[in-house]
Each structure stands twice: as structure tokens, then as C-alpha cells.
């Protein structure tokens, strides 16, 4: 039996996040459906999916719907990675704005990317309905982008106007200063733009629900089953051989859906070179006093700000949830949590005396061109990764497109399609590079540039 070649992170439990605490409360009332034990035998399938997050489970769903024999494998429990740690924002956007896409790639590309962005939200809605994921508490309440300077406000207003005139999309509306202050409860913003086609979700319950639904439909999900080696078949039918500590898997096709945690084993480490993993940290306060609960974030949306080192916030479980990028710390370290609390209090001074009850972090898969990637790395392996902080909807969508690619189909991917792997230039310098860029962004934010 092979000894697993694992990154140290895979040996640790999932962080004690608010999402885990909420899921545990639900489980006490309604025990969860088991999604499966580790693989303990040899297995043959048409398609093997590596990664039991949104992408991998969405791919398995698309395969099962087509009657394709498939199985899902993960080094950790379902939702251990970004799918169980993110902020639960369901958004219809990319890291690049649609005017930026037009400037770089033309209007036709911007239109196709716009359709894909909104398709992602539709996929989440369809999963909620089909699998009856009431526990995920999806709310289509929109997302409000709050401007921290007049210059930033002018820029997002211009973007909303461009989307309306060039794409015919009227879902983005400008909110003046007083309206943003009244809704958020913060006087630190000069205005905002509301994107109506967005919402919030309990991210861990969403991925748990997908796994339960697939398990009930007969799709095996093998947790605690790291794929430690991936080789091409020799002397038999074309395909791939996956070696795990508990058995060997033979598959005609493989879908790699490991995103920012691709380096957990050497078998998928090459896909990590497509990415610059960026730490994202979150804090959640104790439950708000009734007066604050009534006054802050009254529309139950998700909220972001326009700083380059963006912070985002929302209300959930009667608490303030506040998150942001933290390039300077490693996952699991306390670095960044105190800075988040200071940023939160700067926007919402009334929260200064509230206790922080939960804090956790994870990695966001950032790409060199700021867009997700989906494609074939060879004739037997497909990948989807790099959601750049907007993964709930886009991972749910691209997992299905990765399944189509694995079956030889040609889904509409616009700028997201990629043939072969394209490692980030000077990938070995990514850590110091991220620190330099983040420090520069923080300086620009501080001076209001």
C-alpha cells in the first residue's frame, strides 16, 4: 500500500468556523446522511472526479444525469477546502469587470462572459430547487458594492451605466450616499451600486446538500481518499490509473477539481502552478444586540467595498460576518484576524465592544489573467479552477462544463476555455510577489488612490 504524499494542510481538521457550528446545530435536530467512507478496494469507473467541493460535485451531477458511471475522491471530508470556508456570496461577476473584458477582448467576449456569469447563479438556484436544499438558506437579495471614495463611486457608477447600455442589463442600480448609509448602518461610504442578480448562502450546508443528493442517487463519494499518484494506463484500454492508500482506480477520463488545494498531493500538484493561492480570512461576532441587528445591513444582502484589498461583510445567524484578503499569513495562523476586526470597527464603530466568537481562513485560487480556467490538460484529463473569489456560482457552473469537456462535448466557455496547462510565470516567486503586490495595494488604499 502506498504512503500518501500529502501537504501538511490535509492532515488538519476543517477550521472551527461559524459554518461548522451552524451545521452541527442542524445535525443535532436532523442527522446528516453519510456520504461515504474511504476507498478500500480497487475500482473501475468511466470518469473519476478528484475533489469533493462545488466543482467536483457539480461535475459528478452532470455525469450522473447523462448516465455516466463516475465516482468522487477527496483527500479530506466533503467541503473541507474553499467550498466549506468561503463567505457564502453567490455573485454574477468575475474579478475583471465587464467593461475591462470589453477593453481587453472586445464586446462580443464581454457579452458571452456576461451570460456565463449569470448562468452561474441560475445553476445554484437549480441545485437548491432540485435537491431541496432548504438548509443552505439561499436568499436572492442582491449584493451592494460600497464606494469608499468619490473616485471609486464614479468608477462603479460608470460600470453600471456601461452594463446597462452595452449589455442591456438593468440589474445594476446606483445607490446614493444616504441610501447606502441607511441600509448598511455605516457612514463611511459615499454611495454604492446594487447588483440585483446575486445572493447569499450557507456555503458548507450547500456543499453538504449536493453531496447528500448525489449519494442518494448512487454516486459514490470517497472521503479521506487522497489520490497519491496519477498515471496513464499501460497495456490495456486507454485511460488513467489513480492510486490511493486504499485501492487503485481505473478510469477512462479524470476531472481535476482541486482548485487552490491542488498541492495536497503530488498527483495534482501541477495544477497548483496555474494559481496564486491567496489567503482569505473571516471573523464572526457574537450575536448582535437587537437594536444593532435592526439597524445594520437591513436588507440581508452581501456587501463589498471598493478598496483594492477588499473587505466584505454580511449578517448571518444574527451576527456580523466580516472578511477580507490576508496575503501576509498562512492558513490557520492568527495573522490578519486582528486587522480584520480593526477594519470592521472602522466601518461600524458600534461593534467595537462585541466579542469575536469565530475566526477562520482558507485559500482563494487566483489566476494570472484574473479569470477562471477550464479545459483539458491532456486527452484523458480535464480541469476547472481559479475562481478568483467568486466561486460559489462559477464553480457550480464550471464543474458541469468540465463534465461536458470530459465527454468530448464543446460547451460555451468564452474566455474561460483553455487547452493545456499554463503555469503562472515565475511561480516559485509567488509568495514574495503576493506580499509586494498586497503591500502596494494597501498603500494605494490608504492614500485614497
C-alpha positions as CSV (number, residue, x, y, z in Angstrom):
1,X,0.0,0.0,0.0
2,X,1.3,3.4,-0.9
3,X,2.1,6.0,1.7
4,X,0.1,9.2,0.8
5,X,2.2,12.1,-0.4
6,X,0.3,14.8,1.3
7,X,0.7,18.5,2.0
8,X,0.6,19.2,5.8
9,X,-2.7,21.1,5.5
10,X,-4.5,17.9,4.6
11,X,-3.7,16.4,8.0
12,X,-5.6,19.1,9.9
13,X,-9.3,19.2,10.6
14,X,-11.5,21.8,9.0
15,X,-11.4,25.0,10.9
16,X,-13.9,25.7,13.6
17,X,-15.9,28.2,11.5
18,X,-19.3,29.6,12.0
19,X,-20.5,27.4,9.2
20,X,-19.4,24.3,11.1
21,X,-21.1,25.4,14.2
22,X,-24.4,26.1,12.4
23,X,-24.2,22.8,10.6
24,X,-23.6,21.0,13.9
25,X,-26.7,22.6,15.4
26,X,-28.8,21.4,12.4
27,X,-27.3,17.9,12.6
28,X,-28.5,17.6,16.2
29,X,-32.1,18.1,15.1
30,X,-31.8,16.2,11.8
31,X,-28.8,13.8,11.5
32,X,-26.9,14.2,8.2
33,X,-26.8,11.5,5.5
34,X,-23.4,9.8,5.4
35,X,-21.6,10.5,2.1
36,X,-19.2,7.6,2.2
37,X,-16.1,6.0,3.8
38,X,-12.6,6.0,2.4
39,X,-12.0,3.8,-0.7
40,X,-10.9,0.3,0.5
41,X,-10.9,-1.7,-2.8
42,X,-9.9,-1.5,-6.4
43,X,-12.4,0.3,-8.6
44,X,-13.1,1.0,-12.3
45,X,-15.3,3.9,-13.5
46,X,-15.9,5.8,-16.7
47,X,-14.9,9.2,-15.1
48,X,-13.1,9.8,-11.8
49,X,-13.6,13.2,-10.2
50,X,-10.8,14.4,-7.8
51,X,-12.2,17.0,-5.4
52,X,-15.5,17.0,-3.4
53,X,-16.2,20.7,-3.5
54,X,-18.6,22.6,-5.6
55,X,-16.7,22.0,-8.9
56,X,-16.3,18.2,-8.4
57,X,-19.8,17.6,-7.1
58,X,-21.3,19.7,-9.9
59,X,-19.3,17.7,-12.4
60,X,-20.5,14.4,-10.8
61,X,-24.1,15.7,-11.0
62,X,-23.7,16.4,-14.8
63,X,-22.2,13.0,-15.4
64,X,-24.9,11.2,-13.4
65,X,-27.6,13.0,-15.3
66,X,-26.1,11.6,-18.5
67,X,-25.9,8.1,-17.2
68,X,-22.1,8.1,-16.9
69,X,-20.5,5.8,-14.3
70,X,-18.5,8.1,-12.0
71,X,-17.0,8.4,-8.5
72,X,-15.7,11.3,-6.5
73,X,-12.5,11.2,-4.4
74,X,-11.2,13.7,-1.9
75,X,-8.2,13.7,0.5
76,X,-10.4,15.2,3.2
77,X,-14.1,15.3,4.1
78,X,-16.7,16.9,1.8
79,X,-16.4,20.7,2.0
80,X,-13.0,20.7,3.7
81,X,-11.5,23.2,1.4
82,X,-12.8,26.5,0.0
83,X,-16.3,25.2,-0.5
84,X,-16.7,25.0,3.3
85,X,-14.8,28.1,4.2
86,X,-15.9,30.9,1.9
87,X,-18.2,33.8,2.7
88,X,-21.3,32.3,1.1
89,X,-21.8,35.0,-1.6
90,X,-23.5,33.9,-4.8
91,X,-22.4,36.5,-7.4
92,X,-22.9,37.1,-11.1
93,X,-19.4,38.6,-11.7
94,X,-15.8,38.0,-12.4
95,X,-12.8,39.6,-10.9
96,X,-12.4,41.6,-14.2
97,X,-15.4,43.9,-14.8
98,X,-17.3,43.6,-18.0
99,X,-16.0,47.0,-19.3
100,X,-12.5,45.7,-18.7
101,X,-13.3,42.5,-20.6
102,X,-14.6,44.6,-23.5
103,X,-11.4,46.7,-23.5
104,X,-9.1,43.7,-23.4
105,X,-11.1,41.2,-25.6
106,X,-14.0,43.0,-27.3
107,X,-17.7,43.5,-26.8
108,X,-18.7,40.0,-28.1
109,X,-16.4,38.4,-25.5
110,X,-17.9,40.7,-22.8
111,X,-21.4,39.6,-23.8
112,X,-20.6,35.9,-23.7
113,X,-18.9,36.3,-20.3
114,X,-21.9,38.2,-19.0
115,X,-24.1,35.2,-19.9
116,X,-21.8,32.8,-18.2
117,X,-21.7,34.9,-15.0
118,X,-25.5,34.9,-14.7
119,X,-25.7,31.3,-15.7
120,X,-23.7,30.5,-12.6
121,X,-26.4,32.0,-10.4
122,X,-29.0,30.0,-12.3
123,X,-27.1,26.8,-11.6
124,X,-27.1,27.5,-7.9
125,X,-30.8,28.1,-8.0
126,X,-31.4,24.9,-9.9
127,X,-29.5,22.9,-7.4
128,X,-31.4,24.5,-4.5
129,X,-34.7,23.5,-6.1
130,X,-33.8,20.0,-7.4
131,X,-32.1,18.8,-4.2
132,X,-34.4,20.7,-1.9
133,X,-31.5,22.4,-0.1
134,X,-33.6,24.4,2.4
135,X,-30.7,24.1,5.0
136,X,-28.5,26.1,2.7
137,X,-30.8,29.2,3.2
138,X,-30.2,30.7,-0.3
139,X,-31.5,34.2,-0.4
140,X,-31.6,36.1,-3.7
141,X,-31.2,39.5,-2.1
142,X,-28.6,41.1,-4.3
143,X,-25.1,42.4,-3.5
144,X,-24.3,46.1,-2.7
145,X,-20.8,47.4,-3.6
146,X,-20.0,50.3,-1.4
147,X,-17.6,53.0,-2.6
148,X,-15.0,54.3,-0.1
149,X,-14.1,57.4,-2.2
150,X,-15.8,59.7,-4.7
151,X,-13.4,58.5,-7.3
152,X,-14.4,54.9,-6.6
153,X,-18.1,55.8,-6.7
154,X,-17.7,57.4,-10.1
155,X,-16.0,54.3,-11.4
156,X,-18.6,51.9,-10.3
157,X,-21.4,54.2,-11.5
158,X,-19.8,54.3,-14.9
159,X,-19.5,50.5,-14.9
160,X,-23.3,50.2,-14.1
161,X,-24.1,52.6,-16.9
162,X,-21.9,50.6,-19.4
163,X,-23.5,47.3,-18.4
164,X,-26.9,48.9,-19.0
165,X,-26.2,50.5,-22.3
166,X,-23.8,47.9,-23.9
167,X,-25.2,44.7,-22.4
168,X,-28.8,45.6,-21.9
169,X,-28.6,44.6,-18.2
170,X,-30.6,46.7,-15.9
171,X,-29.9,44.7,-12.7
172,X,-27.2,47.2,-11.5
173,X,-28.6,50.3,-9.9
174,X,-26.8,53.3,-8.3
175,X,-27.5,54.0,-4.6
176,X,-26.7,57.5,-3.3
177,X,-24.7,58.1,-0.1
178,X,-27.7,58.5,2.2
179,X,-29.4,55.3,1.0
180,X,-26.2,53.3,1.5
181,X,-25.8,54.8,5.0
182,X,-29.4,53.9,5.9
183,X,-29.1,50.4,4.6
184,X,-25.7,49.4,5.9
185,X,-25.7,51.5,9.1
186,X,-22.2,52.8,8.2
187,X,-21.4,56.5,7.4
188,X,-18.1,55.6,5.8
189,X,-19.3,55.2,2.2
190,X,-20.1,57.8,-0.4
191,X,-22.5,55.7,-2.4
192,X,-22.9,52.3,-3.9
193,X,-24.1,50.1,-6.8
194,X,-26.6,47.3,-6.2
195,X,-26.3,44.2,-8.3
196,X,-29.7,42.5,-8.1
197,X,-28.7,39.1,-9.5
198,X,-26.8,37.9,-6.5
199,X,-27.5,36.4,-3.1
200,X,-26.2,34.7,0.0
201,X,-26.0,31.0,1.0
202,X,-24.7,28.9,3.9
203,X,-21.7,27.5,1.9
204,X,-21.0,24.4,4.0
205,X,-24.7,23.4,4.0
206,X,-24.8,23.9,0.3
207,X,-21.9,21.5,-0.4
208,X,-23.2,19.0,2.1
209,X,-26.6,19.1,0.4
210,X,-25.0,18.5,-3.0
211,X,-23.1,15.5,-1.6
212,X,-26.2,14.1,0.1
213,X,-28.2,14.4,-3.1
214,X,-25.6,12.7,-5.2
215,X,-25.1,9.9,-2.7
216,X,-28.8,9.3,-2.7
217,X,-28.7,9.0,-6.5
218,X,-26.0,6.4,-6.3
219,X,-22.8,8.4,-7.0
220,X,-20.1,7.2,-4.6
221,X,-18.1,9.9,-2.8
222,X,-14.9,8.6,-1.2
223,X,-13.7,10.9,1.6
224,X,-10.3,10.7,3.2
225,X,-9.1,9.1,-0.1
226,X,-6.1,11.1,-1.4
227,X,-5.1,10.4,-5.0
228,X,-1.4,10.0,-4.5
229,X,-0.4,9.0,-8.0
230,X,-2.0,9.5,-11.4
231,X,-0.5,7.7,-14.4
232,X,-1.7,6.7,-17.9
233,X,-2.9,3.1,-18.4
234,X,-0.3,0.7,-19.9
235,X,-1.1,-2.4,-22.0
236,X,-4.9,-2.1,-21.8
237,X,-7.7,0.2,-22.6
238,X,-6.7,3.9,-22.8
239,X,-7.3,5.8,-19.6
240,X,-5.8,6.8,-16.3
241,X,-4.8,4.8,-13.2
242,X,-5.3,6.6,-9.9
243,X,-3.5,5.2,-6.8
244,X,-4.9,5.8,-3.4
245,X,-3.9,4.4,0.0
246,X,-6.9,2.0,0.0
247,X,-7.1,0.9,-3.6
248,X,-6.4,1.6,-7.3
249,X,-9.0,3.3,-9.6
250,X,-9.0,2.8,-13.3
251,X,-10.9,5.5,-15.3
252,X,-11.3,6.4,-18.9
253,X,-11.4,10.1,-18.0
254,X,-10.4,12.2,-15.0
255,X,-11.7,15.6,-13.8
256,X,-9.4,17.5,-11.5
257,X,-11.4,19.9,-9.3
258,X,-9.0,20.7,-6.5
259,X,-8.5,24.4,-7.1
260,X,-6.4,26.2,-4.5
261,X,-5.7,23.0,-2.7
262,X,-4.2,21.2,-5.6
263,X,-0.9,20.7,-3.9
264,X,-2.3,18.5,-1.2
265,X,-0.9,15.5,-3.1
266,X,1.8,15.2,-5.7
267,X,-0.7,13.7,-8.2
268,X,-2.4,17.1,-8.7
269,X,0.4,19.5,-7.8
270,X,0.9,20.5,-11.4
271,X,-2.5,22.3,-11.3
272,X,-1.4,24.4,-8.4
273,X,1.1,26.1,-10.8
274,X,-1.9,27.6,-12.6
275,X,-2.7,29.6,-9.5
276,X,-1.5,32.0,-6.9
277,X,-3.3,30.9,-3.7
278,X,-4.3,34.0,-1.7
279,X,-5.3,33.7,1.9
280,X,-8.8,34.9,2.8
281,X,-9.7,35.4,6.5
282,X,-13.1,35.7,8.2
283,X,-14.4,36.7,11.6
284,X,-17.9,36.5,13.1
285,X,-19.0,38.4,16.1
286,X,-21.2,37.3,18.9
287,X,-24.9,37.8,18.2
288,X,-25.8,41.4,17.8
289,X,-28.0,43.2,20.3
290,X,-31.5,43.7,19.0
291,X,-31.0,47.4,18.3
292,X,-27.9,46.9,16.2
293,X,-29.5,43.9,14.4
294,X,-32.4,46.1,13.4
295,X,-30.1,49.0,12.2
296,X,-27.2,47.3,10.4
297,X,-27.5,45.8,6.9
298,X,-31.3,45.9,6.9
299,X,-31.8,44.2,3.5
300,X,-29.8,41.0,4.4
301,X,-27.6,41.3,1.3
302,X,-23.9,40.7,0.9
303,X,-21.8,43.8,0.9
304,X,-18.3,44.6,-0.5
305,X,-16.2,47.7,-0.6
306,X,-14.2,49.2,-3.4
307,X,-10.7,49.1,-1.9
308,X,-8.1,47.0,-3.7
309,X,-7.6,44.9,-0.6
310,X,-11.4,44.5,-0.5
311,X,-13.3,43.7,2.6
312,X,-16.8,42.2,2.5
313,X,-19.5,41.7,5.1
314,X,-22.9,40.4,5.7
315,X,-25.2,39.4,8.5
316,X,-25.9,35.8,9.3
317,X,-27.1,33.9,12.4
318,X,-27.7,37.3,14.0
319,X,-24.0,38.1,13.8
320,X,-21.7,40.3,11.7
321,X,-19.6,38.3,9.4
322,X,-16.6,40.2,8.1
323,X,-13.9,39.0,5.7
324,X,-11.0,40.1,3.6
325,X,-7.8,39.1,1.9
326,X,-4.8,38.5,4.1
327,X,-1.7,37.9,2.0
328,X,0.7,38.0,4.9
329,X,-0.3,35.0,6.9
330,X,-0.5,31.2,6.5
331,X,-3.8,29.4,6.8
332,X,-4.6,28.6,10.5
333,X,-2.4,31.4,11.8
334,X,-3.8,34.3,13.7
335,X,-2.2,36.9,11.4
336,X,-4.9,39.1,9.9
337,X,-7.7,38.5,12.3
338,X,-6.9,41.5,14.4
339,X,-6.6,43.6,11.3
340,X,-10.0,42.5,10.2
341,X,-11.5,43.4,13.5
342,X,-10.0,46.9,13.3
343,X,-11.3,47.3,9.7
344,X,-14.7,46.2,10.8
345,X,-14.8,48.7,13.7
346,X,-13.6,51.5,11.5
347,X,-16.7,50.9,9.3
348,X,-19.1,50.1,12.2
349,X,-17.9,51.8,15.4
350,X,-20.9,50.4,17.3
351,X,-19.3,46.9,17.0
352,X,-16.2,47.9,19.0
353,X,-17.2,46.1,22.2
354,X,-18.6,42.9,20.6
355,X,-16.7,39.7,21.1
356,X,-15.3,37.8,18.1
357,X,-16.6,34.2,18.5
358,X,-15.4,32.6,15.3
359,X,-12.3,33.2,13.1
360,X,-11.1,31.1,10.3
361,X,-9.3,31.3,6.9
362,X,-8.7,29.4,3.7
363,X,-7.2,29.9,0.2
364,X,-8.7,31.6,-2.8
365,X,-7.4,30.4,-6.2
366,X,-6.3,33.5,-8.1
367,X,-5.1,33.3,-11.7
368,X,-2.7,35.3,-13.7
369,X,-5.4,36.7,-16.0
370,X,-7.9,37.1,-13.2
371,X,-10.4,34.6,-14.8
372,X,-11.4,31.0,-14.0
373,X,-9.9,28.3,-16.2
374,X,-11.5,25.2,-17.6
375,X,-10.1,22.8,-20.2
376,X,-8.1,19.7,-21.0
377,X,-4.6,19.1,-19.7
378,X,-4.4,16.1,-22.0
379,X,-6.7,13.7,-23.9
380,X,-7.8,11.9,-20.7
381,X,-7.8,14.7,-18.1
382,X,-10.0,17.8,-17.6
383,X,-9.6,20.6,-15.1
384,X,-11.6,23.6,-13.7
385,X,-10.1,26.0,-11.2
386,X,-9.2,29.6,-10.4
387,X,-12.4,31.3,-9.3
388,X,-10.7,34.4,-8.0
389,X,-13.0,34.9,-5.0
390,X,-16.3,34.4,-6.8
391,X,-16.5,30.6,-6.7
392,X,-19.9,29.6,-5.3
393,X,-21.8,30.3,-8.6
394,X,-18.9,29.9,-11.0
395,X,-17.6,26.6,-9.6
396,X,-21.1,25.2,-9.6
397,X,-21.3,26.1,-13.3
398,X,-17.8,25.2,-14.5
399,X,-18.0,21.8,-12.9
400,X,-20.8,20.9,-15.3
401,X,-18.9,22.3,-18.2
402,X,-15.8,20.2,-17.1
403,X,-18.0,17.1,-17.3
404,X,-19.1,18.1,-20.8
405,X,-15.5,18.5,-21.8
406,X,-14.6,15.1,-20.4
407,X,-17.3,13.5,-22.5
408,X,-16.0,15.2,-25.7
409,X,-18.5,18.0,-25.9
410,X,-17.8,21.6,-26.6
411,X,-19.6,23.8,-24.0
412,X,-19.7,27.6,-24.3
413,X,-16.7,28.8,-22.2
414,X,-15.9,32.2,-23.8
415,X,-12.6,33.4,-22.3
416,X,-12.6,30.6,-19.6
417,X,-11.7,27.8,-22.0
418,X,-8.1,26.7,-22.0
419,X,-6.2,24.0,-23.9
420,X,-3.4,22.6,-21.7
421,X,-1.9,24.0,-18.5
422,X,-0.4,27.4,-18.5
423,X,1.7,27.8,-15.3
424,X,1.9,31.3,-13.7
425,X,5.2,32.9,-14.8
426,X,7.9,32.7,-12.1
427,X,5.6,30.6,-10.0
428,X,8.3,29.9,-7.4
429,X,8.3,33.6,-6.6
430,X,4.5,33.8,-6.0
431,X,4.7,34.2,-2.2
432,X,7.0,37.2,-2.1
433,X,5.3,38.6,-5.2
434,X,1.9,38.4,-3.5
435,X,3.3,40.2,-0.5
436,X,4.8,43.0,-2.6
437,X,1.5,43.5,-4.6
438,X,-0.6,43.4,-1.4
439,X,1.6,46.0,0.3
440,X,1.3,48.3,-2.7
441,X,-2.5,47.9,-2.8
442,X,-2.7,48.7,0.9
443,X,-0.6,51.8,0.3
444,X,-2.9,52.9,-2.5
445,X,-6.0,52.2,-0.4
446,X,-4.5,54.2,2.5
447,X,-3.9,57.3,0.3
448,X,-7.3,57.0,-1.5
449,X,-5.8,56.4,-4.9
